[in-house]
Amino acid sequence: MANIEFNFPFEGVDKGRAASNQSSTTSPDMNNMRVYDVLDSRARGGQRAGLDKRYSQQISGEAVPIVAILSVAVVD
């Protein structure tokens, strides 16, 4: 099996050049990435942390579904 080396884009997003002309340390498109690890304070590359619940208990008592209704009327 062939060995392929991928570099993490430490220099961030570069939308000013074509993907084929970019530096190996940039990316044409990234979403939700961080370069530095918050806990270890070192460059590691990874995904941003997910969201946590703000409250450990339910505020309203029971879960209620939210339903959106759209009505369209034509006026002559």
N, C-alpha and C positions, 0 to 999 in steps of 0.2 A: 504494500500500500504506500502511496506517495505521501511524503511529509509536506504539509502546506503551512506556512507561517503567516498569521494574521496579526497586524499591529493594532493596538487599541488607539482610537483617535483622540490622543491627549490634547491636541490643539483645537478640537471642537469642529464645528460645522464650517465648511467653505462652499458657499453657493456662488462664488465669483468665477469659478473655472469648471470645465467639464470634469466629470468623475475620472476620466482617463488621464487628465493632466494634473490631478491633485497630488499633494504630498501624501505619503503613506500614513502620516499621523493626523490626517483630517478625514472628514466624512462628508458626502454630499447631503446626507439626511440622518438625523438622530432624533430620538424621542425618549425623553425621560432617563437620561444617562447622567452619571456623575463620575468625575475623575478621581477625586480623593475620598478615601474611606473616613467617615466621621469618627468612628471608634478608635481606629489605629493611627489616624492622621498621616496616612501615607498614600501615595499614588498607586491605586490598584485597578481602578476601572470597574464599573458595575452599574446595577440598576438602582434607581432611587427607591427609597423605602416606601412601603404601601401606607395607606391611611389606617389609623387606629380609631376605635370608637371613643368618642368624647366622654360618654357616660357609661358606666358599667351596668346601669339599670335602665329599664324602659321608662320614659318620662310620662307618656300618656296612658299607661295601663295596658292597653292591648293594641296590636298593630292594626291599622286601618288602611285598606288599599286606596290609592289615589287614582281617580278615573277622570280623564279629560274628555269632554263632549264638545264637538264642533258642529255648528248649524250654519248652513249657507242658504241665504234667501235672495231671490232675484226680484228687484223692484223695477217695474216698467215706468 
